[in-house]
Structure formats: C-alpha cells, structure tokens
Amino acid sequence: MPKTVLVIGGRTGIGKAVVIDLTEQGYDVIAASRSIASGDLPPSVRFQEYDVTGNTTLDLPEELHGLVYCPGTINLKPFKSIKLDQIREEMEVNYLGAVKVLLQCIDKLKTSGQGSAVFFSTVAVQTGMPFHSAISAAKGAVEGMVRSLAAEYAPKVRFNAIAPSLTETPLAESLLSNDRKRESNTERHPLKKIGTPKDMSEAVCYLISPRSAWVTGQILHVDGGMSSIRSL
Ligand SMILES: NC(=O)c1ccc[n+]([C@@H]2O[C@H](COP(=O)([O-])OP(=O)(O)OC[C@H]3O[C@@H](n4cnc5c(N)ncnc54)[C@H](OP(=O)(O)O)[C@@H]3O)[C@@H](O)[C@H]2O)c1
C-alpha cells in the first residue's frame, strides 16, 4: 500500500514541486489549497479546496503518513507602518492555519506509527533582517511549535521545519521582478544562487521519508548559506 501524504498549499511554488516529487516517488498525495486550475497537478493527485483561514474541515483518510504545510506570506514593512490586522493575517496563514490542520491530522499521523510532519519557517527567524518583524514572529511561532510537538509526539510522529532563504516562487515574485533585484539577491547568498522549489522539495522528501527516521525537532536551513556563513 502506498503511503499517504497531505500537502497543504500544493498548487504553486514549493508545494507544487513537493506534490510532483512525492507522486513520482510512489506516495499517494492529497493536495489542498484555495483553488486549482486544470493541469496544475499530476492526475493521480486528489485535490481538495481548502482555505487555512476559514473554518471548513478536510476530508481525510483514517491514516496519514505525512503532512507538509506550505501556505505562507511575504509582507515586508518597516515596523512603524505595520497594521495590527496585517500581523494577525501573518499569524493566521503561517501559524494558526497550521494548528487548525494539525488538529485534524495528528491522530491520523499517530495511527500510522511513523508519521512525519514538515512545516516552513524562514531564514529571517534565526538571522535578524530589517522589515521582517511580522513574518519572523509568525514563523518563530511555527519553529517553537515544531520543537515542542516533536517532544510531545515522539516516537510516533516526527516534526521538522525547513527555513528557506529567497526561493523562486509566485510568493517571491516582487523580490525578483527585474534583473537588478535578481542579481543583488543572487550575490548576497554565499552559494551565489537563488533557491528553487526543487531545492526545497528535496529537503521535504527527505524529511517525509524513512531516510530521516532519526531526525525530529530540527529546523533545516536550506538557504544558500545565508544563516551560517559570512563571506570575507
Ligand atoms: N519563496 C520564498 O522566497 C520563501 C522564503 C522563505 C520562506 N518561504 C516559505 O515557504 C512556504 C512555501 O512558499 P512558496 O514560496 O512556495 O509560496 P507560494 O508559491 O505562494 O505557494 C503557497 C501555496 O499555498 C497555498 N495557499 C496560500 N494561502 C492559502 C490559504 N489561505 N489556504 C490554503 N492554501 C493557501 C497556495 O495555493 P492557493 O492560492 O490555491 O490557495 C499555494 O499553493 C511558505 O510557508 C513561505 O512562507 C518561502
């Protein structure tokens, strides 16, 4: 029997790469997001319309082997110009949405006896960056939750997060919208490259698979060296 993985936010960007790669690796994939267009996803993928900011529930099987939670935001603003409602929205999509999904999945992940849940943080949690106060607070909540749940649910369910730096997806479009932005963003990464959805998907597939059976409570920094290397 193939193992079943639920990918929230599997329509575009990193989530889409994850859905394609997991399907190719033989997983049974359920993808959920707010919308779908024909041809967006491989035909074997079961799609459900679901908004993490709403109050509807997912239609899920008895047992889940994996959960990947991808919805996120990039609203970079000087601290004094951020409205409280914007901070609430960041928390809603990045953190509270993840909680809502987990409450529906956790027993199903436990039932499988070898569940793995993967969330997304950002490089800006570990490394202070201007204009990131709202998103790093929301992703900081995700990191805290991941470590705590890793302890609470060991050994039945593993919890890990990936903390990317800038990755070429629809979410990051405005940061890569011309050659100048693209060049300066490439240059500021020690590995002289902007991340790709495939870079992230490789890490997700590892964390979902038994290859990472002894890894839990970790924040994996897939960030071109941004969080730990300084060029001289
Ligand atoms: N790209 C980067 O540079 C970068 C950097 C650091 C961290 N990250 C993190 O990496 C993760 C993936 O980002 P990405 O760049 O792949 O983003 P993306 O291209 O915008 O994809 C986000 C996915 O989530 C879905 N989604 C968004 N809001 C949703 C909602 N309210 N309810 C249900 N689904 C929703 C979208 O589909 P629908 O529109 O159909 O709902 C889409 O499938 C995010 O958590 C992000 O914060 C990204």
The ligand as a Tripos MOL2 file, in Angstrom:
@<TRIPOS>MOLECULE
LIG
   48    52     1     0     0
SMALL
NO_CHARGES

@<TRIPOS>ATOM
      1 N1          9.5070   31.7630   -1.6430 N.am      1 LIG1
      2 C1         10.3540   32.2340   -0.7220 C.2       1 LIG1
      3 O1         11.2710   33.0470   -1.0070 O.2       1 LIG1
      4 C2         10.2410   31.7850    0.7140 C.ar      1 LIG1
      5 C3         11.2190   32.2180    1.6290 C.ar      1 LIG1
      6 C4         11.1120   31.8310    2.9530 C.ar      1 LIG1
      7 C5         10.0540   31.0210    3.3650 C.ar      1 LIG1
      8 N2          9.1340   30.6130    2.4420 N.ar      1 LIG1
      9 C6          8.0140   29.7750    2.9050 C.3       1 LIG1
     10 O2          7.8700   28.6180    2.0900 O.3       1 LIG1
     11 C7          6.4900   28.2320    2.0510 C.3       1 LIG1
     12 C8          6.0590   27.9990    0.6020 C.3       1 LIG1
     13 O3          6.1490   29.2410   -0.0700 O.3       1 LIG1
     14 P1          6.0380   29.4280   -1.6490 P.3       1 LIG1
     15 O4          7.0350   30.4700   -1.9910 O.co2     1 LIG1
     16 O5          6.0200   28.1330   -2.3460 O.co2     1 LIG1
     17 O6          4.5840   30.1100   -1.7370 O.3       1 LIG1
     18 P2          3.5020   30.1480   -2.9060 P.3       1 LIG1
     19 O7          4.1020   29.9580   -4.2320 O.co2     1 LIG1
     20 O8          2.6730   31.3810   -2.6430 O.co2     1 LIG1
     21 O9          2.6000   28.8650   -2.5970 O.3       1 LIG1
     22 C9          1.7550   28.8530   -1.4820 C.3       1 LIG1
     23 C10         0.7580   27.7360   -1.6290 C.3       1 LIG1
     24 O10        -0.1350   27.8220   -0.5010 O.3       1 LIG1
     25 C11        -1.4800   27.9510   -0.9580 C.3       1 LIG1
     26 N3         -2.1620   28.8750   -0.0430 N.ar      1 LIG1
     27 C12        -1.8710   30.1870    0.1760 C.ar      1 LIG1
     28 N4         -2.7390   30.6970    1.0600 N.ar      1 LIG1
     29 C13        -3.5810   29.6740    1.4000 C.ar      1 LIG1
     30 C14        -4.7070   29.5960    2.2580 C.ar      1 LIG1
     31 N5         -5.1710   30.6580    2.9230 N.pl3     1 LIG1
     32 N6         -5.3380   28.3990    2.3930 N.ar      1 LIG1
     33 C15        -4.9090   27.3120    1.6840 C.ar      1 LIG1
     34 N7         -3.8480   27.3380    0.8460 N.ar      1 LIG1
     35 C16        -3.1970   28.5160    0.7020 C.ar      1 LIG1
     36 C17        -1.3930   28.4690   -2.4000 C.3       1 LIG1
     37 O11        -2.4580   27.9790   -3.2280 O.3       1 LIG1
     38 P3         -3.8560   28.7570   -3.4270 P.3       1 LIG1
     39 O12        -3.5120   30.1180   -3.9130 O.co2     1 LIG1
     40 O13        -4.5890   27.8860   -4.4050 O.co2     1 LIG1
     41 O14        -4.5190   28.7620   -2.0820 O.co2     1 LIG1
     42 C18        -0.0970   27.8160   -2.8700 C.3       1 LIG1
     43 O15        -0.3600   26.5110   -3.3230 O.3       1 LIG1
     44 C19         5.7090   29.3560    2.7520 C.3       1 LIG1
     45 O16         5.3690   28.9480    4.0520 O.3       1 LIG1
     46 C20         6.6800   30.5060    2.7950 C.3       1 LIG1
     47 O17         6.4560   31.3630    3.8980 O.3       1 LIG1
     48 C21         9.1960   30.9650    1.1250 C.ar      1 LIG1
@<TRIPOS>BOND
     1     1     2 1
     2     2     3 2
     3     2     4 1
     4     4     5 ar
     5     4    48 ar
     6     5     6 ar
     7     6     7 ar
     8     7     8 ar
     9     8     9 1
    10     8    48 ar
    11     9    10 1
    12     9    46 1
    13    10    11 1
    14    11    12 1
    15    11    44 1
    16    12    13 1
    17    13    14 1
    18    14    15 2
    19    14    16 1
    20    14    17 1
    21    17    18 1
    22    18    19 2
    23    18    20 1
    24    18    21 1
    25    21    22 1
    26    22    23 1
    27    23    24 1
    28    23    42 1
    29    24    25 1
    30    25    26 1
    31    25    36 1
    32    26    27 ar
    33    26    35 ar
    34    27    28 ar
    35    28    29 ar
    36    29    30 ar
    37    29    35 ar
    38    30    31 1
    39    30    32 ar
    40    32    33 ar
    41    33    34 ar
    42    34    35 ar
    43    36    37 1
    44    36    42 1
    45    37    38 1
    46    38    39 2
    47    38    40 1
    48    38    41 1
    49    42    43 1
    50    44    45 1
    51    44    46 1
    52    46    47 1
@<TRIPOS>SUBSTRUCTURE
     1 LIG1         1 GROUP 0 **** ****
